[in-house]
């Protein structure tokens, strides 16, 4: 039986998972592929550091001479057929991927950051070489969303994308909703359970989700996406009071990454959002991810599954390895453009500014319990063309005491909302601190 040899760059959580999956499911893979897929060589920067015994315990069947730290030697090895880049990060990963593609060696990667930042360069290189670049594992772990966008929706116009793309944030918000706990204590618990890093900024500040939605929007709309050019807000500002008010309003708060093409521009953003409890994404709890795609003809579809972890991510990586192995066996050009659209048919879309984005809003103030306070606040909103849909005041207080005041607005322009809130925060009848969360309407109209 023919043998396809894989070189693994990086033996961390995902790398170990890939090695174990290829070994453990070797028989099943051979039945589906008609060839044996084996790990031929591994390069890891810490292979010979203090933890080398831990690093190599799961790859004991591989001769020690094929275990090392030299990534270039692995890529240059003529016996390596497929390179799996699993080191993460930007600079080294980019260089290794380009080196492999330059040698017309297919690459499979789980690296969302390098694709979000350097994707255009990598996609172009893969097209020039006629060489596959697999990256299913870069977004939503084991959920096959990349393959579905590239193939399943190939005949359809995608009207909108929206997703819960970060398991850490989803776990924190789910726990806050179920237990009424605050952000800091819930984050600490997530770190203890291994769901959050010691430095959680990449997750809780929305950076991770922004990389993933940039990749999905690139595939859906055939456009380069600059991750520094669109709105990204994390969940640090979400308080238990907002979770409680959301429940009272029949909603749940989720960190949502969304994108759609509107009037020739790209509306793309990451931020907390209030969703009706019956909304499909409201039901996704814990560390799970979900992606909702609405096609003009196919209609709305929701993909739910494990978005991270060794097993789920390794499954996506190995799925790409099998697909690439089929290409190698056929001896043909790559049958799919790396970025879903042919290079000459990709077109840049301008990203909407705050002046152009629209949403409904939940706003919470601490306001004095006096006659005329609400009219002053409503007047400020009205001056900026924002109409109110609902007002909730909790409790009564003395004239000099503040009470929570919650307002829901009709759809408004983002910049008008920011201007109105700045003006209201300067009033002497409210405290300057306030909470503002965008509200997603019912149904599958995400933005």
N, C-alpha and C positions, 0 to 999 in steps of 0.2 A: 504494500500500500504506500502511496506517495506520502511524503512527510513535509509539512509546512513548519518552518522554524521561526519562532518569535523571540525577539530581543526585548527585554523589559528594562526600561529606564526608571528607576525609583522603586524601592522595596518598602514603601510605607504601608499604611492600612490598605489602600486600594491595590498596590502592587502585590502584596501578599495574597489578597483576595483573588486576584487574577491568576496567580500561580496555582493556588489551591483549586480554583474552579477548573482550570485547564487540565489539571491532574485528575481531579475527582470525577469530572464529567467527560473524560477522554473518550470512553466508549460511545457515549451518546453523540458526541461531536463527530466522531468518525463515521457513524451511521448516517448522519445528516449531510456530511460534507463529501464523503467518499475519500477522505484523506486524514492522516493523523496530524494533529496540531500539537507541537511540543514547545516548551520553553527551552530555548537553546543557550541563551546567555542572559546575564543580569548585570547591570551596572548601577551601583548605589553609592552616593557620596560618603556614607558612613559605614560602608560594608566592613571596613577594618578599624572602626573606632572601638570604643570600650564595649559597645553593645553588639559586637560582631556575632557572638554566639546566638543572641536573640534574632539577629537579622537573618542568619542562614539556617536556622533550625527547620524552617518549613520548606527549604529547597535543597535538602540533603542529597536528593537524587541527581542533582546537577554537579558535574565535576567541578572541583574547586578552581581549576584554571579558567573556567567560564564565569566565575564570580569576581567582580572587581569594581573599581571606581571610575574607570575610563569610559565615559559615554561615547567619545569619538571612535574608540576602538570597536565598541559594540556596533555602532552604525556602519563602520567601514568593513566589518566582518562579512565576507562574501557568502557565508552560510546563513546569515540572518535574512529572512525573507520579509518580515514585517516588524516594524519598530513600534512599541507601545510606550508612549511618553507619559509617565505617571509621576513626574517629580514636582509638578505644579510650578507656580511663580511665572515670571515673565521672561527675563533676559536669557537665561540658560535654556529654558524650554523652547523659546523662539528659535534660538540658534540650532538646537538639536533637530527640531522639526524641519527647518529649512535645509539642513545638511542631509537629512535622510531623503527628503523629496528631491534634492539635487542629484542624488544617486538613484533616483526613480524607485525608491523603496516606499511602499505604502506606510502611512502613519495612522495609528489610532491613539487618541488622547482623551483624557477626562478633564482637561485643563480649561476651565471657563474663562479665567482671567486672560490667558494668552490669546484666546479666540476673540474675546470682547475688545481687546486693545490692539492686537496685531492681526485680526482675522482677515482683513482685506489683502494684506501681503501674503499670508499663508494660503488663502483661497486661490489667489492668482498664481502662486508658485505651483500649487497642485494641478491647476488647469494646464499650465504650460508643459508640465511633465506628463500630463495624461495619467496622473497617479491618484489613487483614492486617498482621501483624508477623512477618517471616521471620527466623530466626536459626539456620539449619542450620549455618552456618560457625562458630558459637560453640563447638561441641564437636566435637573429633576431625576438624577440617579437612574433607577431602573425603569422609569416611565418612558416608553418609546416615542417621545414627542418629536425629536429631530427627524426620525424616519417618517413619521406621519406627515410632518410639514413638507418634507422633501418629496414624498411619494404619494401618500394618501390624499393630500389636498392639491395635487399637481394640476388638476383640471378646474379648481375652484378659486374664486376670489375670497380671500380671508378678510372678513369685515372687522373682526376684533380678536385680540388675544388678551387673556387675563389669567393670572396665576398666583398661587401661593408657592413661592419658589425657594423659601428658606425654612428648613425644618426647625432651626433654633428659635426663630421668631414665632413660628406657629405654635411651638410647644409653650413658649412663655405666655403668649396671648391666650392660649387654650387654658392653661393653668390659672391665669388671672381671672378668666371668665368662670371657671368651675369652682374655684376656691375663694375668690374675692381678695386674693393677696395682691401686694404691691409689686412693682416692677423689680426693684432691687432684690427683694427676698426670693422672687421667682427666678431671676437670673442666677443667683447663687445656687439655688437648687439645681438648675439646668447644668451648671458647671460641675456640681458634685456628681451628677449622673452621666457626665461626659457628652451631653448634648450641646454644650457651649464651651468655647475655648477659654483659656485663662484671660486672654485679651479678646473680648467678644465683639470689638468694634466692627470688624468686617461683616459680621452677621447683623447685629442689632442696629447698625447705622444704615443698613440697606445696600451696602456696596455689593455684596454677594448677589443679591436679587437683581441689581442693576446690570451686572455682567450677563446674567442669564437671560433677562428680557431683551437685552441688546442682541444676543445671538438669535433668539427666536424671531425678533422683528426683522433682522437681516434676512433670515430664511423666508419669512412670510411675505415680505414686501420687496425683496430684491434690492435693498439699499444699504450702503455703509451706515453704521450707527456709531456716533461719537459718544462714548459713555460719560464724557465730562460735560455734555451739552444739554442733558435733560434733568428734570427735577428728581431728586432722590432724597427721601426723608425716611428715617428709621423709627423705632418704636420707644425710644428712651422717654419721650414726653407723655406716653400713655399712662394715665393714673387709674387707680381702682375706681374712682368716682366716675370716670368716663365709661369704664366697663359696665358699671351698675346702671348708668343712664342708658347705655346702649341696650341692655337687657330690657329695661322699662319701655323702650321704644320698639321692642321686637326685633332688635338687631344684634349683631356680633361684630367685633372689631378684628380685622385681619390685616396683615401687611400684604398689599396687593401690588403686583407688577403688571402693567398693562400697556398695550400698544394698539393703535389703529391708524389707518390712513384716512385723512379727512381733507377734502378739497385740495388734494395734491401735496399735503404736508403730513408729517408723522407726529401724531400725538402719542408720546411715550413717557412713562413716569413710574416711579416707585414711591408709595406712601401708605400709611395706615388708612383704612377705609372702613366705614360702617356699611355692613351688608345686611339685608333682611334675613331673618333666621331661616326662611325657606329657600334662600339662594343656594345653589349647589356648592359654592365654595365655603359657605358658612358651616357646612356639615363636616368639613375636613379638619380633624383635630390632631393634637399631638405633634409628632415630628413628621407627619405625612406631608407630601407635596401634592399639588393639583394644578392642572393647566386646562383652561376652558378656551376652546377655539370655536368661533362662529363663522361658518362659511356661507357665502351667498346662496349656494345651492344645497350643500350638505346640511346646513343648519347648525345649531349648537351641539357641541360634543365636549365632554369633560373626561379628562384622563387623571386618574388618582393612583398614587402608589408611594412607595418609599423613595424619598428624594435624596437620601445619603446613606452612608454606611458601607462597610466593606462588601457585603454580599450583593446588595442591590446595584452598586456602582460597578463592581466586577462583572456582574451579569451583563450590563450594557457594554462594557469594554469588550468582553469576549464575544458578544453578539456582533460587534463591529469587526473583530478579528475574523470571525467565520465568514462574514460578508466579503471582506477583503481577500480571504483565502479562496473564495469562489472566483473572484476576479483573477487572481493569480493562476488558477487552474485553467481558466478559459483562455488566457493569453491575449485578452482584448484590452482596448482602452477602457478607462473608467466610464461606466455607463451613466453616472450621475454627476452633474456639476456639484462641486463641493458646497457651494452656497445656494443650491436649488435652481438658480437662474443662470442661463448661459452668460459668460463674461460680457459679451457685447450688449446684452439686454438688461443689465443692472443699471439702475439710475438712482442718483442721490436724491433723497427727500429732505427738505428743510424741516427742522424740528420746531414744533409749535413753541412760542414763547408764553410767558405767564399772561401776557395781554390777550392771548388768543384762547387759552385753555378755559374750559367751562366745567362747572360741577355744582352740585348742591352741597350744603355745608351744615355741620353740627358745630356750635360754638358754646362754650361754657365760660361764664364770667362769675366773679364774686362781686355782687352789687349791693349797694345800700338798700335797705328795705324802706324806701320813701316813695310818696306819690311823685309821679313825674319822671322817675328814673327810666322806666321802660320807654317812655315816649322820646326821651333824649337819645337812647340807644337806637331805637327804631328810626328816629330822624336821621341819625348818622348813616345807617344802612341805606335809607331811602335816598339820601343825597348822592349815593354812589350806585344808584340803580339796582339795589338789592332788595327784594321783597321777602318778607318773613312768612313761613308756612305754619310754624308752631312755636309756642313759648311755654316753658315749664319753670315754675319757681318752687323751690323746695323749702318749706318751713317759713316761719315768720320771725322777725327779729326786731330789736329796738331800732330807733332811727339812726343810730351811729354804728349798727352792726351790719355785717355783710352776710348775704345768703347766696347759695348757688342759683344762678339764672341760666337756663339752657334755651337756646334758640336754634330752630331749624330753618334754613333758607330755601327758597326756590333756586333753580339753577342760575348761576351768576358767573361773571368773568373773574378768573383768578386774581388778576391785578386789582380789580375793583374791590374784591374781598380783602385783599391785603391792605389797601388804602383805608378802607372803612375800619378795619380792626385797629390799625395804627391810630386813627382818630379817636376811636372809642376808648382805647387804652389810656389816653391822655385825659379823659373826663375825670372829674373829682368825685364821681359817684360809683366808680368801679376801681378795683385793684388793677394795677397794670398787667398782671399775669393773667393769661387766659389759655384755654384749650381750643384747638380748631382741628376738626377731622372731616375729611371729605366723605360724602355719602353716595354710595352706589345705588342706583334705582333697582327696583324689582325686575325680575326676568333676566335675560342674558345680554342686555345692553350695558356693557361694562364701563364705557367711558362716554 
